[in-house]
Amino acid sequence: MSNLRALTGFFSACLITVSTLSTAYGQVNDKLLYLGIHAINDVWRHSSINYGIGMSGRFQYPLTPKIAITARAGLEVYRITGSYIVPTTSLGYGYNPISGYGFNTIQNSFYAYPVNATGYNIPVMLGPRVYVTRQLHIDLNAGADIAVSRTMLTAVRVEPEIGYTIPLGNGKMLDINTSYLTNFIQGSGLFSVGTAYGLPFPR
């Protein structure tokens, strides 16, 4: 909950900052379609995800010259390392020195098998994008991770993001971005770095 309050406070501060700017930012005057790829790495020792890669499409719809709403969906592939716990039962032998008799015992234990697997999920998110300068923007994406494989879990996803947009001419854009994605479960924090190519959306 404290993480959520921190994210909300950060985004509110950025909204106040951008409201004081008067310059119109051309890249949010038109609808854009971004096609991107990103690399993902875990940042917590409790995480079972080692790394991942994703691809996505994002639609950007302008609300004001500085603020837009974006919708994003894609596919992510993760490399997962974990353990499979197997209970074991074995027969043991004991000796009673008082009676002089031996006896059988049943011993219960657990054995952990290391497991390497691949996980697939579909992230679907919606959120505001605010241009703090002509090219620097911040985003707050919220939605869900939809599990495609049994190794993944469908869950809520929150992803604050910061990026830098480079105009390429003819309304095309190159966006370089980084983000932190989490569902607030222990070990769920992941760090992402990506790039996306933006095209003007047909009117």
N, C-alpha and C positions, 0 to 999 in steps of 0.2 A: 504493500500500500504506500509506503514511503517513496518507493521508486516512481509510482504513478503520480504522486503529488509533485515530485521533483520535475518530471517530464511536463506536467501541466503548467508549473510555474515557469519553466524555461520557455515553453511555447508562448505563454501569455506575455512574457517580457519582450519576446521578439515581435509580437503583434503590436505592442505599444511603440516599439522602436520604428517599425515600418510605417506606422500611421503618421509619423512626423515627417516622412519623406514626401517630396512633392514631384519628383521627376517620374514621368511615365516610362515604364519598362516595356520595350517593344515585344520581348519574347513571350509575354503573357497576353498580348492583344489578340492572338489567333489561337485556334484550337490546334493542338499538336498530338502526334502519335509517336511515342518513343518505343524503340525495340532495343533491348539491352541484354547484357550478360553480367554476372557478378560471381565473385569467389567468396566463400564463407569459411570461417574458422572459429573454433570454440574458444571461449575466454575464461571458463570456469573449470576447476579441477573435478567437479562433480559431473561434468557433461560427458555423455557417452559418444557424442559426435566428434569425430576428429576433424573433418573438413567436408566441404561440399562445393557444388557449382550450380548455378541456376541461370535460367533465361526467362525473360518476361516481356510483356507488352504493357505500355502505360498510356492512357488517354488523359490529356491535360485540357481542361476547360476553363477559360478565363472568367473570373467574377468581377475583378477590378483590374486596373493597370498593374497592380502589384501582387494580387492574390488570385490563385487559381485552385480549383479542386481537381484532384487526380484519382483515377481508378486504375488499379494494376492487378494483373493475374499472370501466372507463369507456371513453371515446373522447376523443382529443385531436387537434386540428387545428393545424398549424403553417404559418407563412409562412416560406419558405426562400429565401435569396439565395446564389447561387454563381456559378461560372464553368464553361463547357464548353470544354475544350481541344481544338483542332482542329489537327493537323499539316498544314503546307502545304509544297509543293515548287514552286520557280520556276526558270526558266532565266535565267542571268546571262551577262555577257560580261566577259572579262579581256584584258589586253594585256601581252605580254612585250616590254619595251624592248630586250632583248639580241638576240632573234631578229627582232624587228620584226613578229611575227605576233600576231594576236589569237586568242582561244580562248573556247569556251563553257564555262560552269560550271553546276553544279546546286546550288541553295541550298535548304537545309532549315530550316524555322522553325516556330513554333507561334503560333497566334492564340487568344486567350481571349474567348469570347462570354459576356456576362453572362446569367444565367438566374434567373428568378423562378418559384418553384413552390410548390405546396401539398402538405403531407405529412399523412398520417393514421396514427395508431397506437393500439393498445388496451393500456393499462397494466393489468397484473394483479399485485396485491401482497398480502402478508400480513405482519403484524407486531404487536408489543405496543404498547399504549397505557397510559401511567402517569399518574395524576392526582397532580401534585405538591401542588396545593391543591384546594379543592372544585371549582374551575372551570378551573384551568390544567392542561394536560396536555402531555406530550411523546410522540412516536411514533417508531418506527424501522421503516419499511416497506421490504421487500425483495421483489423479484419479477422481472418481465420486461416489456419493451416489445415488443409483437407488431406488426410492421409490416403495415399494410394497403395502403399504396401503395408504388410502386417507389422513391420519393424518401426513404423511411425505411428504417431497419435494425433488425431484431430483435436485442435485446441485453438483458443483465442490467441491472436498475434498482435503485438504492438511494436511499431518500428519507427522511432525517430530517425531522421535522416538529414544530412547536410550535403549540398552539391554545388558544383560550379558549371554554369552553362556557357559554352563557347559558340557564338554565331558563326555559321559556315557560309552564309550567303544564300539567297533565294529562299529564305524562310526556314532553312535547315539548321539543326543544332547538334552539338556534341555535348553531352552531359557527363561529367565525372562526379561520382557520388560515393559516400560512405555512410553506413548505418549500423545501428545496434538493434537486434531483434530479440524479443523475449516474450514469454507467456507468464512470467512471474513465478514459475515453478523452479525450485532449486536445481541449478545446473542447466537451465534453459538458455542462458545468454550466449548469443553468437554475434560475431563481428563480420561485416560484409563490406567489400569494396567492389565497385562496378563502373561500367560505362554504358551509355545508351546513345543511339543515333535517332535524332528527332526529325520528323517530316511534317510539313503542313497537312492538316487533316482536310480532306475535300469539303467544300462548303455545301 
